């Protein structure tokens, strides 16, 4: 099974990003990003081939890390892209707190499955994802407003699992 750990923005920002994704999807004929069951998010780690018997161990590890982590600020500013995958995203600034949390979680649960998160980490919120035609991808990147800015406090982390499409099933409150 697949296992995901990430940050979901507060409802007000979440709704603004959904609206932006819908506008982009209609204009550039791309729907994959808005069809995500998770919705707008910043991935901390993504595991594949996780055995069900390990879920409780993973959850216990994430619970421990969340209780050791103070809430922190996230700033999402500007636009970036992964050319190879036709992905356009809102760029999350790399803060010490975000990078430390991502590393702690990734390395702590790496033994339970195959991870993609040990490679270079680029925190982001996907706006356009893989299903866009190459010519639309280039045009979209030129035309999308690059002045995106959101700021919020991260006070919990979310986990999801699936055999097909990831669905969030639990959250862990950060230390207060």
Secondary structure, DSSP 8 states (H G I E B T S, - for coil): -EEEEEE---HHHHHHHHHHHHHHHHHHT--TGGG-SS-S-EEEEEEES--GGGHHHHHHHHHHHHHH-B-EEEEEEEEEEEGGGTEEEEEE---HHHHHHHHHHHHHHGGGSEESTTS----EEEEE-S-S-HHHHHHHHHHS-S--EEEEEE-EEEEEEESSS-EEEEEEE-B-
